[in-house]
Amino acid sequence: MEIINNNTQLAAASAGFPALNSLPDLEKAEVSPLELLGEYWTPEKEGETKRVFFIDIIPTNSVDPESGETIDLATVRFLEKRGDTYRTIRNSSKRLVAAFEVFSGDISGKPFEVRYEGKKKNTTNGYKSDNWSVHPLIVK
């Protein structure tokens, strides 16, 4: 990356980007308490619970472990508050995603308690799937 250190270079570099002259000095900016990268939540034990705000459901590229091909997997995203910081959490469990797909209307920003209930045997095949409990929270 080239560092621009004089007005002539800045004028030449900003010719195609007139808004460059109005950009703020980021050295003086405060860091937001929101961590955007977040984490993929994979509960390890039954009863693991998170109190979160629903953000949305997005497609995420994933590799199918059986075929090796790339597929779009629906992924639910949440915002979690921990002390004075916030971070995003995501999970692609079909049952968890389905729980949020059934809501009608806009639930973005609404609070929920999401609890992992362990593995449950599927009735259609020999596999087990993650089982969840999802409850809206009433904030007083």
C-alpha positions as CSV (number, residue, x, y, z in Angstrom):
1,M,0.0,0.0,0.0
2,E,1.4,3.4,-1.0
3,I,1.5,6.1,1.6
4,I,0.5,9.5,0.3
5,N,2.6,12.1,2.1
6,N,2.2,15.4,0.2
7,N,-0.5,17.6,-1.1
8,T,0.4,17.0,-4.8
9,Q,0.1,13.2,-4.4
10,L,-3.1,13.6,-2.5
11,A,-4.6,15.8,-5.2
12,A,-3.7,13.3,-7.9
13,A,-4.9,10.3,-5.9
14,S,-8.2,12.0,-5.0
15,A,-9.1,13.2,-8.5
16,G,-11.4,10.2,-9.1
17,F,-12.6,10.3,-5.5
18,P,-13.8,13.8,-4.6
19,A,-15.1,12.6,-1.2
20,L,-11.6,11.9,-0.1
21,N,-11.2,15.5,1.0
22,S,-14.1,15.2,3.4
23,L,-13.0,12.0,5.1
24,P,-12.5,12.2,8.9
25,D,-9.2,11.5,10.7
26,L,-9.6,7.9,11.9
27,E,-6.8,8.3,14.4
28,K,-9.2,10.2,16.6
29,A,-12.1,7.8,16.1
30,E,-13.4,5.6,19.0
31,V,-13.6,1.9,18.5
32,S,-17.2,0.6,18.5
33,P,-18.1,-2.0,21.2
34,L,-19.6,-4.1,18.3
35,E,-17.5,-7.1,17.2
36,L,-18.7,-7.8,13.6
37,L,-16.7,-11.0,12.9
38,G,-18.3,-12.9,15.7
39,E,-18.3,-16.6,16.0
40,Y,-20.1,-19.7,14.9
41,W,-21.9,-21.1,17.9
42,T,-21.5,-24.8,18.3
43,P,-23.0,-25.8,21.6
44,E,-21.0,-28.5,23.4
45,K,-23.5,-29.7,26.0
46,E,-27.2,-29.9,26.5
47,G,-28.7,-26.9,28.3
48,E,-26.3,-24.3,26.9
49,T,-28.2,-21.1,26.6
50,K,-27.8,-17.7,25.0
51,R,-29.9,-14.5,25.3
52,V,-29.6,-12.7,22.0
53,F,-31.2,-10.3,19.6
54,F,-32.2,-11.8,16.3
55,I,-30.5,-10.1,13.3
56,D,-31.5,-12.1,10.2
57,I,-31.1,-15.3,8.2
58,I,-28.5,-15.2,5.4
59,P,-27.1,-17.8,3.0
60,T,-23.6,-19.0,3.8
61,N,-21.3,-21.0,1.6
62,S,-20.4,-24.3,3.1
63,V,-18.8,-27.5,1.9
64,D,-21.0,-30.6,2.0
65,P,-19.0,-33.2,3.9
66,E,-20.4,-36.1,1.9
67,S,-20.1,-34.8,-1.7
68,G,-17.4,-32.1,-1.2
69,E,-19.4,-29.6,-3.2
70,T,-20.1,-26.0,-2.1
71,I,-23.7,-25.3,-1.1
72,D,-25.6,-22.3,0.2
73,L,-26.7,-23.0,3.8
74,A,-29.2,-20.9,5.6
75,T,-27.6,-19.3,8.7
76,V,-29.3,-17.5,11.5
77,R,-27.4,-14.5,12.9
78,F,-27.8,-13.0,16.4
79,L,-26.3,-10.1,18.4
80,E,-25.1,-11.0,21.9
81,K,-24.3,-8.5,24.6
82,R,-21.5,-9.4,27.0
83,G,-20.8,-6.7,29.5
84,D,-20.0,-3.5,27.5
85,T,-19.3,-5.3,24.2
86,Y,-21.5,-6.8,21.5
87,R,-20.7,-9.6,19.1
88,T,-22.4,-11.5,16.3
89,I,-23.2,-15.2,16.6
90,R,-24.3,-17.5,13.8
91,N,-25.6,-21.0,13.5
92,S,-26.8,-23.1,10.5
93,S,-28.8,-25.8,12.3
94,K,-31.8,-26.5,10.1
95,R,-34.1,-26.7,13.1
96,L,-32.9,-23.4,14.6
97,V,-33.1,-21.6,11.3
98,A,-36.6,-23.0,10.7
99,A,-37.7,-21.7,14.2
100,F,-37.0,-18.2,13.0
101,E,-38.3,-18.6,9.5
102,V,-41.8,-19.3,10.7
103,F,-42.3,-15.9,12.3
104,S,-44.4,-13.5,10.3
105,G,-43.4,-9.9,10.2
106,D,-40.2,-8.2,11.1
107,I,-38.5,-9.7,14.2
108,S,-35.1,-8.2,13.5
109,G,-33.8,-6.7,16.8
110,K,-36.2,-8.7,19.0
111,P,-34.7,-10.5,22.0
112,F,-34.8,-14.3,22.4
113,E,-33.5,-17.0,24.7
114,V,-32.0,-19.9,22.6
115,R,-31.2,-23.1,24.4
116,Y,-29.5,-26.2,23.0
117,E,-31.6,-29.3,23.9
118,G,-29.1,-31.9,22.6
119,K,-29.3,-34.3,19.7
120,K,-32.6,-35.8,18.5
121,K,-33.0,-38.7,16.2
122,N,-34.5,-37.8,12.8
123,T,-37.6,-39.8,11.9
124,T,-36.8,-39.8,8.2
125,N,-33.2,-41.2,8.4
126,G,-30.7,-42.6,10.8
127,Y,-29.0,-39.3,11.6
128,K,-29.4,-37.1,14.7
129,S,-30.0,-33.3,14.5
130,D,-29.5,-30.5,17.0
131,N,-32.7,-29.8,19.0
132,W,-33.4,-26.3,20.3
133,S,-35.8,-24.4,22.5
134,V,-36.5,-20.8,21.4
135,H,-38.5,-18.3,23.5
136,P,-39.1,-14.6,22.9
137,L,-37.9,-12.5,25.9
138,I,-40.1,-9.8,27.4
139,V,-38.0,-6.8,28.4
140,K,-39.5,-4.7,31.1
